[in-house]
Amino acid sequence: MVDFRTGPHPGSEITTDRGEPPKVLAVSSGGGHWVQLLRVTAAFQNCAVIFATTHASYRPQVVGHKFYTVNDSNRSDLFGLVKTAGQLAWIMWAEKPDIVISTGAAPGYLALRFARLIHARTIWLDSVANVDQLSLSGLRVGRYADLWLTQWPHLAKPDGPHYGGSVL
């Protein structure tokens, strides 16, 4: 098992019990969440990375990877959340990822919750924009994440989130 805080040792290959590279589902909303997600994907260079986000226009940024678009929703749009949840449930069923990582917001929260149902490992990286406090999604999903990170040392707590550096 790889410690996601330090990564694999140079030259080592990460494989699953199936002898294949792990499938990583990287999920985020658009804008800054997407930019931050792209900044951490180098950590998964030996993995099969699949992207899911709210903007189809981002597809050219991840050429060579599977790409899904999900409905853009938030907590004030119950119908939208149900639609997003259905799309993410289908993606989980179709892809069966080994690891799910998200930088937020609502689609990431839902993805991590579904990931737990299929026993995938989960990583939540709270938004760098949340300087003074954790995001609402981060606060709610942290207890379900195998690895819960913040990019601000003063927001770290013993029970999580943990600070391991920033992507800036």
VOLOFI-735795 format. One record per residue (C-alpha): residue in three letters; x, y, z. Coordinates in nm, 3 decimals. Example, Ala and Ser with C-alpha at 12.3 -4.5 7.8 and 13.67 -1.06 7.14 Angstrom:
<rs>
(r 'ALA',(1.230,-0.450,0.780))
(r 'SER',(1.367,-0.106,0.714))
</rs>
This chain:
<rs>
(r 'MET',(0.000,0.000,0.000))
(r 'VAL',(0.125,0.347,-0.086))
(r 'ASP',(0.132,0.622,0.174))
(r 'PHE',(-0.032,0.903,-0.024))
(r 'ARG',(0.140,1.165,0.189))
(r 'THR',(0.485,1.057,0.074))
(r 'GLY',(0.412,0.871,-0.249))
(r 'PRO',(0.585,0.563,-0.386))
(r 'HIS',(0.958,0.522,-0.370))
(r 'PRO',(1.134,0.625,-0.692))
(r 'GLY',(1.132,0.344,-0.943))
(r 'SER',(0.863,0.147,-0.765))
(r 'GLU',(0.548,0.044,-0.943))
(r 'ILE',(0.210,0.065,-0.777))
(r 'THR',(-0.018,-0.226,-0.854))
(r 'THR',(-0.345,-0.365,-0.728))
(r 'ASP',(-0.414,-0.720,-0.618))
(r 'ARG',(-0.507,-0.774,-0.984))
(r 'GLY',(-0.150,-0.686,-1.088))
(r 'GLU',(-0.272,-0.376,-1.273))
(r 'PRO',(-0.209,-0.008,-1.204))
(r 'PRO',(-0.472,0.126,-0.964))
(r 'LYS',(-0.770,0.310,-1.110))
(r 'VAL',(-0.795,0.660,-0.969))
(r 'LEU',(-1.116,0.854,-1.012))
(r 'ALA',(-1.037,1.226,-0.979))
(r 'VAL',(-1.353,1.432,-0.920))
(r 'SER',(-1.408,1.805,-0.884))
(r 'SER',(-1.636,2.094,-0.957))
(r 'GLY',(-1.516,2.351,-1.205))
(r 'GLY',(-1.293,2.654,-1.168))
(r 'GLY',(-1.038,2.652,-0.889))
(r 'HIS',(-1.137,2.303,-0.773))
(r 'TRP',(-1.046,2.167,-1.117))
(r 'VAL',(-0.718,2.361,-1.134))
(r 'GLN',(-0.613,2.225,-0.794))
(r 'LEU',(-0.709,1.872,-0.893))
(r 'LEU',(-0.490,1.891,-1.202))
(r 'ARG',(-0.199,2.013,-0.988))
(r 'VAL',(-0.198,1.696,-0.777))
(r 'THR',(-0.246,1.440,-1.054))
(r 'ALA',(0.131,1.401,-1.095))
(r 'ALA',(0.113,1.197,-0.773))
(r 'PHE',(-0.080,0.937,-0.972))
(r 'GLN',(0.156,0.906,-1.268))
(r 'ASN',(0.171,0.525,-1.242))
(r 'CYS',(-0.207,0.493,-1.214))
(r 'ALA',(-0.496,0.479,-1.459))
(r 'VAL',(-0.655,0.818,-1.390))
(r 'ILE',(-1.018,0.886,-1.481))
(r 'PHE',(-1.157,1.237,-1.453))
(r 'ALA',(-1.507,1.354,-1.367))
(r 'THR',(-1.599,1.721,-1.351))
(r 'THR',(-1.881,1.963,-1.422))
(r 'HIS',(-1.748,2.119,-1.744))
(r 'ALA',(-1.718,1.930,-2.072))
(r 'SER',(-1.485,2.205,-2.195))
(r 'TYR',(-1.210,2.067,-1.965))
(r 'ARG',(-1.175,1.746,-2.169))
(r 'PRO',(-0.881,1.876,-2.381))
(r 'GLN',(-0.681,1.933,-2.061))
(r 'VAL',(-0.669,1.559,-1.987))
(r 'VAL',(-0.623,1.402,-2.330))
(r 'GLY',(-0.548,1.032,-2.308))
(r 'HIS',(-0.761,0.981,-1.996))
(r 'LYS',(-1.121,0.873,-1.959))
(r 'PHE',(-1.336,1.177,-1.892))
(r 'TYR',(-1.688,1.215,-1.758))
(r 'THR',(-1.905,1.522,-1.721))
(r 'VAL',(-2.149,1.539,-1.430))
(r 'ASN',(-2.421,1.784,-1.346))
(r 'ASP',(-2.303,2.098,-1.164))
(r 'SER',(-2.501,2.112,-0.841))
(r 'ASN',(-2.486,2.240,-0.486))
(r 'ARG',(-2.669,2.201,-0.155))
(r 'SER',(-2.941,2.451,-0.249))
(r 'ASP',(-3.043,2.249,-0.558))
(r 'LEU',(-3.192,1.920,-0.437))
(r 'PHE',(-3.299,1.804,-0.785))
(r 'GLY',(-2.952,1.886,-0.919))
(r 'LEU',(-2.785,1.693,-0.636))
(r 'VAL',(-3.001,1.389,-0.709))
(r 'LYS',(-2.904,1.408,-1.077))
(r 'THR',(-2.534,1.444,-0.990))
(r 'ALA',(-2.559,1.154,-0.744))
(r 'GLY',(-2.711,0.931,-1.012))
(r 'GLN',(-2.438,1.017,-1.260))
(r 'LEU',(-2.163,0.951,-1.005))
(r 'ALA',(-2.322,0.624,-0.893))
(r 'TRP',(-2.319,0.510,-1.257))
(r 'ILE',(-1.953,0.614,-1.298))
(r 'MET',(-1.858,0.422,-0.981))
(r 'TRP',(-2.041,0.113,-1.103))
(r 'ALA',(-1.889,0.134,-1.453))
(r 'GLU',(-1.531,0.215,-1.351))
(r 'LYS',(-1.492,0.049,-1.010))
(r 'PRO',(-1.204,0.276,-0.905))
(r 'ASP',(-0.952,0.169,-0.642))
(r 'ILE',(-0.901,0.528,-0.525))
(r 'VAL',(-1.124,0.836,-0.539))
(r 'ILE',(-0.971,1.181,-0.489))
(r 'SER',(-1.147,1.515,-0.483))
(r 'THR',(-1.073,1.882,-0.426))
(r 'GLY',(-1.446,1.962,-0.391))
(r 'ALA',(-1.721,2.058,-0.394))
(r 'ALA',(-2.062,1.879,-0.408))
(r 'PRO',(-1.964,1.627,-0.683))
(r 'GLY',(-1.652,1.539,-0.486))
(r 'TYR',(-1.847,1.495,-0.165))
(r 'LEU',(-2.090,1.259,-0.337))
(r 'ALA',(-1.808,1.068,-0.508))
(r 'LEU',(-1.628,1.004,-0.179))
(r 'ARG',(-1.948,0.885,-0.014))
(r 'PHE',(-2.014,0.641,-0.300))
(r 'ALA',(-1.650,0.530,-0.299))
(r 'ARG',(-1.688,0.407,0.057))
(r 'LEU',(-1.975,0.183,-0.056))
(r 'ILE',(-1.750,0.005,-0.306))
(r 'HIS',(-1.453,-0.005,-0.064))
(r 'ALA',(-1.237,0.230,-0.267))
(r 'ARG',(-0.973,0.433,-0.084))
(r 'THR',(-1.063,0.801,-0.056))
(r 'ILE',(-0.869,1.128,-0.048))
(r 'TRP',(-1.017,1.472,0.017))
(r 'LEU',(-0.796,1.774,-0.046))
(r 'ASP',(-0.972,2.082,0.087))
(r 'SER',(-0.966,2.387,-0.135))
(r 'VAL',(-0.671,2.623,-0.115))
(r 'ALA',(-0.924,2.907,-0.133))
(r 'ASN',(-1.049,2.819,0.215))
(r 'VAL',(-0.787,3.014,0.407))
(r 'ASP',(-0.985,3.091,0.723))
(r 'GLN',(-1.199,2.780,0.757))
(r 'LEU',(-1.258,2.444,0.595))
(r 'SER',(-1.511,2.411,0.316))
(r 'LEU',(-1.858,2.289,0.407))
(r 'SER',(-1.808,1.984,0.185))
(r 'GLY',(-1.473,1.917,0.351))
(r 'LEU',(-1.621,1.941,0.699))
(r 'ARG',(-1.896,1.696,0.607))
(r 'VAL',(-1.691,1.443,0.413))
(r 'GLY',(-1.372,1.443,0.622))
(r 'ARG',(-1.481,1.159,0.846))
(r 'TYR',(-1.541,0.941,0.538))
(r 'ALA',(-1.202,1.011,0.380))
(r 'ASP',(-0.910,0.774,0.430))
(r 'LEU',(-0.682,1.071,0.384))
(r 'TRP',(-0.816,1.420,0.461))
(r 'LEU',(-0.584,1.708,0.379))
(r 'THR',(-0.582,2.086,0.408))
(r 'GLN',(-0.343,2.316,0.229))
(r 'TRP',(-0.317,2.552,0.526))
(r 'PRO',(-0.115,2.446,0.833))
(r 'HIS',(-0.328,2.649,1.076))
(r 'LEU',(-0.642,2.453,0.973))
(r 'ALA',(-0.487,2.113,1.048))
(r 'LYS',(-0.614,1.922,1.350))
(r 'PRO',(-0.499,1.594,1.512))
(r 'ASP',(-0.813,1.411,1.389))
(r 'GLY',(-0.794,1.578,1.046))
(r 'PRO',(-0.761,1.742,0.822))
(r 'HIS',(-0.385,1.696,0.807))
(r 'TYR',(-0.136,1.935,0.652))
(r 'GLY',(0.126,1.783,0.422))
(r 'GLY',(0.212,2.086,0.208))
(r 'SER',(0.029,2.288,-0.052))
(r 'VAL',(-0.007,2.284,-0.429))
(r 'LEU',(0.078,2.653,-0.468))
</rs>
